[in-house]
Structure formats: C-alpha cells, structure tokens
Amino acid sequence: MQSNYSLVITSRESLQVLSTAPTNSSAALHSSPPCPLTSSDYQFSLIPALFSVVFVLGLVGNSVVVVVLCRHSAPRTVANIYIFNLAMADLLCLATLPFWATYYAQGYNWLFGSLMCKISSSVLCLNMFASIFFITCMSVDRYHAHTLTHAAYFVALVVWGLACLSSLPTFYFRDTYYVESLGVNACIMAFPYENYAKWSVATAFLKNTLGFFIPLAVITTCYIWIRRHLLKAQQFGKSRQKRDKVLKLVAAVVVAFLISWLPFHVLTFLNALAHLDIIHSCQVTGLIDTALPFGICMAFANSCINPLLYCFIGNQFQERLHRLFKTQVHQLSSHRDSSSVRKGSGFRDPETPVGKEGEPEAFL
C-alpha cells in the first residue's frame, strides 16, 4: 500500500508543477486498488518543447516591455508602474521554465537539488499571486483614476510582500522525494502523511480564493462601475478617449489572465473536492490527468501574452517601442559613421541634423 501511495503522489504531483496537491482523488489514495493513472509519453517531449517556445517568446517580449518602460522618456504613470511590475513577475516565472522543461524531459526526475525545487516552485506561485494582484491594482486604478505615483510604488511593495507570504506554504512543503519504483527524484509537495488531505485542501483553497476568486470579484466590480460611469458621461474629450484606451488594455490583460489560468484553478478546485471525498469517480480523475498538462501550459503561456497585448492595443507603447528602435538604429549608424571617419573617410551627410547626444533632433 505504501508503494502504491508513493506512486500515486509522484506521478500526479509531477504533472502538477503549479499545484499544491496530487490530483488523484481521496478514493484513489485510501481505497484498494487505486484509480488507474492516466498519462502519456507525449508529455515528456511535447511539454518541454512548449515550455521552450514560451520561454523564448516571453523572455524577449517582457524584456522589451521592461526596457521601454525604463527609458527616461517613458512617463512614470500609475499604469506603467503596475505594468512594469507585472512584466518583472512574468520574467521571474520564465526564469524557472528551463528547470521544469528539463524535469519533464527527464521523466519527472529533478536534477537540481532540494533548494532549487523549493525556489522554482515558489517562484511559480509568486508569479500567479503577483500577476493577479497587479492586474487587480490596474483595474482599481482605472476605476479610481486619482492614484498618486508615489502611492503606486507603495502598493507595488505591498503586493510583492503579500505574494511572497502567499507562496510560503509552497516553499515550506515542496521538496524532492525519491521514488524507488520509478527510479526518479521527484519535486513534490511533501505534506505530512497524517494530514495530507487537510493540507492539500487548505493550500488549494488559498490559491483558488486569494489567487483567483477574490481578485476576480474586485475586478468585475470595478469594471461594472466604470461602464456605468462611461455610459452616463455626455462628453468624451481627449482625456476620456485616452482613458478608454487604457481601459481596453487593462481589460485585455484581465481576459488573457482568466483564459490562461482558469483551467488550472478549475483543476485545483476539483482536486480539493476529491480530497474532501466529494468526488469518487475514477473517470473524473482520468479527465483531470488528461487535461492537466494543457492547463499547465496555458498558465505558463500567460507570461508571453501580455507583451503582445501591449504591442497590439497600447498605442503609446507602440510609439515608444518604435522610437526606441529608431534611436538604436541611428546610434548604430552613427557608430559606423564615426568608425569610417577614424579610418579616413570623413564624409557625413550635411542634411542630417544631429542632436547633442548624436540622436536626430526629432527625438530630442
């Protein structure tokens, strides 16, 4: 029975990189024989490939966002502060993807030690909480519309602190566990055996409520009130149009987060029901097994979706990105011209005005 129990924990927990408990129902853990585990070899090749794509796209996209927002020409607005922190949370999450891609490619064998198991898992939870918290802050700011910049910095610090506190259970319980029957050193949530179901339900409840349902309620309330105010407004000046553009961007970020993370939270909720002995069906747990890898990939993909939204919806972001690109091209051209001068070719087009720092005057 102990061997079956270890196999169930490892196989299902290794599939749930982001979760706090094995997805097998309590019936499978406490009855004999347990529900058969549903898994396929495609996970060991397809998932690492998907993680690699998400890593490259997300790293490039979020790095561009950070660079654009860090430029001295970018105004320090409240929305930009929250977007910057959201991009940093995504970059932290992406930094762990090579570890998890290797983990899947090795057949759930963790090669990086106990500490990295804890850190990598905690960073994923940190990203989940920080992302939804900052998206909530963006929604509240769009409703309030009077948040001061220095207050936004303080709110960002509070959000990071709250996200870190919410991730502490994962850091404490996540550890490596050697499974002799599989010959792998798995990275799992090592809850105490006596209270395994209680801890599983408690951590799942924390993620569902604090990391999804409560922020979703706040966001929905804000957008309902914003819509009412917009419908009542009689005049739509330039400032109102600007506000509407920002509102559309925030709404798109919220929708992207919901689509990406909803499958994961639904599966987490079903796990909690299973550990409460509400779900006994092996057919349901089999569906969870099948859907879980795709849910995890969708959750990771959220880290590379937001930069695309900024590019396609945020007009000001497009302008800053275009300006940054042209500036870098001009600086590269200026460097080549100066190299040519040093080599004896002293030609420079007199029609091209140059600013104090070698930039075209139009960009100064």
C-alpha positions in Angstrom: 0.0 0.0 0.0 2.8 2.4 0.7 4.3 1.7 -2.7 1.0 2.5 -4.4 0.7 5.6 -2.3 4.1 6.8 -3.3 3.5 6.1 -7.0 0.2 8.0 -7.0 1.8 11.0 -5.3 4.8 11.2 -7.6 3.0 10.6 -10.9 0.3 13.0 -10.3 2.2 15.6 -8.4 4.9 15.7 -11.0 2.3 16.6 -13.5 1.1 19.5 -11.3 4.2 21.7 -11.3 2.0 24.6 -10.2 -0.4 22.8 -7.9 -0.3 22.1 -4.2 -1.6 18.5 -4.1 -1.8 15.4 -6.2 -4.8 15.4 -8.5 -5.8 11.9 -7.6 -9.0 11.6 -5.6 -9.0 10.6 -2.0 -10.7 7.4 -3.1 -7.7 6.6 -5.1 -5.4 7.3 -2.1 -7.3 5.3 0.5 -9.0 2.5 -1.4 -7.6 -0.6 -2.9 -6.9 -0.8 -5.8 -6.4 2.9 -6.6 -7.8 4.6 -9.7 -5.6 3.9 -12.7 -3.3 6.8 -13.6 -3.8 8.4 -17.0 -0.6 9.7 -18.6 1.1 9.5 -22.0 4.7 9.6 -23.2 3.9 12.7 -25.3 4.3 14.7 -22.1 8.0 14.0 -22.0 8.6 15.5 -25.4 5.7 17.9 -26.2 5.6 19.8 -22.9 9.4 20.6 -22.9 9.0 21.9 -26.5 6.1 24.1 -25.5 7.9 25.4 -22.5 10.9 26.3 -24.7 8.7 28.3 -27.0 7.0 30.1 -24.2 10.4 30.8 -22.6 11.9 32.4 -25.7 8.8 34.4 -26.6 8.1 35.5 -23.1 11.7 36.4 -22.4 12.0 38.6 -25.5 8.6 40.2 -25.1 8.8 41.0 -21.4 12.4 42.2 -21.7 11.3 44.7 -24.4 8.5 45.9 -22.1 10.9 46.5 -19.2 13.4 48.3 -21.5 10.7 50.5 -22.9 9.3 51.4 -19.5 12.7 52.1 -18.1 13.6 54.6 -20.7 13.8 58.2 -19.3 11.3 59.3 -22.0 8.5 57.0 -20.6 6.2 58.8 -18.2 6.0 57.3 -14.7 2.3 56.8 -14.7 0.5 54.5 -12.3 -0.5 52.1 -15.1 3.2 51.9 -16.2 4.3 51.1 -12.7 1.9 48.2 -12.5 2.7 47.0 -16.0 6.4 47.1 -15.2 5.9 45.0 -12.1 3.7 42.6 -14.0 6.5 42.1 -16.6 9.0 41.5 -13.8 6.8 38.8 -12.3 6.5 37.2 -15.7 10.3 37.3 -16.1 10.8 35.6 -12.8 8.3 32.9 -13.8 10.1 32.4 -17.2 13.4 32.0 -15.5 12.2 28.7 -14.0 11.0 27.2 -17.2 14.3 25.6 -18.3 14.3 23.7 -15.0 10.7 22.5 -15.5 11.3 21.6 -19.2 14.3 19.5 -18.1 12.1 18.0 -15.3 9.6 16.8 -17.9 12.2 15.7 -20.4 13.8 13.6 -17.7 10.6 11.8 -16.9 9.9 13.7 -13.7 13.4 13.4 -12.4 14.6 16.6 -10.6 18.3 17.1 -11.2 18.8 20.5 -9.4 18.6 19.7 -5.7 16.1 20.3 -3.0 16.7 24.0 -2.7 16.1 24.7 -6.4 13.0 22.5 -6.1 11.6 24.8 -3.4 12.7 28.0 -5.1 11.4 27.1 -8.6 8.0 26.0 -7.3 7.7 29.1 -5.0 8.5 31.4 -7.9 5.7 29.9 -9.9 3.3 30.6 -7.1 4.7 34.0 -6.6 4.1 34.8 -10.3 0.5 33.6 -10.0 -0.3 35.7 -7.0 1.7 38.8 -8.1 0.2 38.8 -11.6 -3.5 38.7 -10.4 -2.7 41.2 -7.7 -1.2 43.7 -10.1 -4.0 43.2 -12.6 -6.4 43.9 -9.8 -4.5 47.1 -8.9 -4.7 48.2 -12.5 -8.4 47.7 -12.5 -8.9 49.6 -9.3 -6.7 52.4 -10.6 -8.9 52.7 -13.8 -11.9 53.0 -11.5 -10.4 55.4 -9.0 -8.4 57.4 -11.6 -6.7 59.5 -9.0 -3.9 57.3 -7.6 -0.7 59.1 -7.0 2.6 57.8 -8.4 4.3 57.5 -5.0 1.3 55.7 -3.7 1.5 53.2 -6.6 5.1 52.4 -5.6 4.0 51.7 -2.1 1.1 49.5 -3.4 3.6 47.6 -5.5 5.8 46.8 -2.5 2.7 45.6 -0.6 1.7 43.4 -3.5 5.1 41.8 -3.7 5.1 41.2 0.1 1.6 39.7 0.0 2.6 37.5 -2.9 5.7 36.3 -1.1 3.6 35.4 2.0 1.1 33.5 -0.1 3.9 31.5 -1.6 5.4 30.4 1.8 3.4 27.2 2.1 4.9 26.1 -1.3 8.4 26.9 -0.2 8.0 25.1 3.1 6.4 21.9 1.8 7.8 21.5 -1.7 10.8 19.1 -1.6 12.5 16.3 -3.5 11.2 12.7 -3.0 13.0 9.6 -4.3 10.6 7.1 -5.8 12.3 3.7 -5.9 9.7 2.1 -8.1 10.2 4.8 -10.8 13.9 5.4 -10.2 13.3 9.2 -10.1 13.9 12.0 -7.7 10.6 13.9 -8.0 9.9 17.5 -6.9 6.6 17.3 -5.0 4.6 18.8 -2.2 5.7 16.7 0.8 2.7 17.2 3.1 2.6 15.2 6.4 1.1 11.8 5.7 -1.3 12.0 8.7 -2.9 15.3 7.5 -2.2 15.1 3.8 -5.8 15.7 2.7 -6.2 18.6 5.0 -3.1 20.4 3.8 -4.0 19.7 0.2 -7.4 21.2 0.6 -6.1 24.2 2.6 -3.5 25.1 0.0 -5.9 24.6 -2.9 -8.4 26.8 -1.1 -5.7 29.5 -0.7 -4.9 29.5 -4.4 -8.5 29.5 -5.5 -9.7 32.2 -3.2 -6.8 34.6 -2.8 -5.3 34.0 -6.2 -8.4 33.9 -8.3 -11.9 34.3 -7.0 -11.5 37.3 -4.7 -9.4 39.3 -7.2 -11.9 38.4 -9.9 -14.8 39.7 -7.8 -12.9 43.0 -7.3 -12.0 43.3 -11.0 -15.6 42.6 -12.0 -17.0 45.2 -9.6 -14.6 47.8 -10.8 -15.5 47.3 -14.5 -19.2 47.3 -13.8 -18.9 50.7 -12.1 -16.5 52.0 -14.8 -19.0 51.0 -17.5 -21.8 52.8 -15.7 -19.8 56.0 -15.5 -18.9 55.9 -19.1 -22.5 55.3 -20.2 -23.6 58.3 -18.1 -20.9 60.6 -19.4 -22.2 63.1 -22.0 -18.9 64.5 -23.3 -15.9 62.4 -24.4 -12.9 64.7 -24.7 -9.3 63.7 -25.5 -8.6 62.7 -21.9 -11.7 60.4 -21.8 -10.5 58.8 -25.1 -7.1 58.2 -23.6 -8.7 56.7 -20.5 -10.8 54.4 -22.7 -7.7 53.1 -24.5 -6.0 52.3 -21.2 -9.2 50.7 -20.0 -9.3 48.4 -23.1 -5.7 47.4 -22.5 -6.3 46.5 -18.9 -9.5 44.6 -19.9 -7.5 42.6 -22.4 -4.8 41.8 -19.8 -7.6 40.6 -17.4 -9.3 38.5 -20.1 -5.9 36.9 -21.1 -5.2 36.1 -17.4 -8.6 34.5 -17.0 -8.3 32.3 -20.1 -4.8 31.3 -19.2 -5.3 30.5 -15.5 -8.9 29.4 -15.4 -8.2 25.7 -16.3 -5.6 25.5 -13.6 -7.9 26.8 -10.9 -10.7 24.6 -12.0 -8.5 21.6 -11.8 -7.2 22.8 -8.4 -10.8 23.1 -7.2 -11.7 19.6 -8.4 -8.7 18.3 -6.5 -10.0 19.9 -3.3 -13.4 18.3 -3.9 -11.7 14.9 -4.4 -9.7 15.2 -1.1 -13.0 16.1 0.6 -14.4 12.8 -0.6 -17.0 14.6 -2.7 -15.6 13.2 -5.9 -15.1 9.4 -6.1 -15.2 8.8 -9.8 -12.1 7.4 -11.4 -13.4 8.7 -14.7 -13.3 12.3 -13.5 -9.7 11.9 -12.2 -8.8 10.4 -15.5 -10.1 13.6 -17.2 -8.0 15.7 -14.8 -5.0 13.7 -15.8 -5.6 14.3 -19.5 -6.4 18.0 -19.1 -3.7 18.9 -16.6 -0.7 19.2 -18.9 -2.6 21.5 -21.2 -3.8 23.6 -18.2 -0.2 24.0 -17.0 1.0 25.1 -20.5 -1.8 27.6 -20.7 -0.9 29.0 -17.3 2.8 29.4 -18.4 1.7 30.9 -21.7 0.2 33.9 -19.9 3.8 35.2 -19.3 4.3 35.8 -23.0 0.8 37.0 -23.9 0.8 40.4 -22.1 3.7 41.9 -24.2 1.7 41.1 -27.3 -1.3 42.9 -25.9 0.8 46.0 -25.2 2.0 46.0 -28.8 -1.4 45.5 -30.5 -3.6 47.5 -28.1 -1.4 50.0 -26.4 -0.8 52.8 -28.9 1.6 54.7 -26.6 3.6 51.5 -26.1 3.8 51.1 -29.9 5.1 54.7 -30.3 7.8 54.3 -27.6 8.9 50.9 -29.0 9.1 52.4 -32.5 11.0 55.4 -31.1 13.4 53.2 -29.2 14.0 51.1 -32.3 14.8 54.1 -34.5 17.0 55.5 -31.8 19.0 52.3 -31.6 19.3 52.1 -35.4 20.5 55.7 -35.5 23.1 55.2 -32.8 24.3 52.1 -34.7 24.6 54.2 -37.9 26.4 57.0 -36.0 28.8 54.5 -34.6 29.6 53.1 -38.1 30.0 56.7 -39.4 32.4 57.6 -36.6 34.4 54.4 -37.4 34.6 55.4 -41.0 35.8 58.9 -40.0 38.6 57.3 -37.9 39.6 55.3 -41.0 39.9 58.4 -43.1 36.5 58.6 -44.7 35.4 62.0 -43.3 32.1 62.2 -45.2 28.9 62.9 -43.4 25.6 63.9 -45.0 25.2 67.7 -44.1 21.4 67.4 -44.5 21.1 65.1 -41.4 20.8 67.2 -38.2 22.4 65.7 -35.2 21.5 66.5 -31.6 23.7 66.9 -28.6 23.9 63.2 -27.9 24.0 62.0 -31.5 20.3 61.5 -31.8 18.1 63.1 -34.6 16.6 66.3 -33.4 13.2 64.9 -33.9 13.8 62.5 -31.0 15.2 65.0 -28.5 
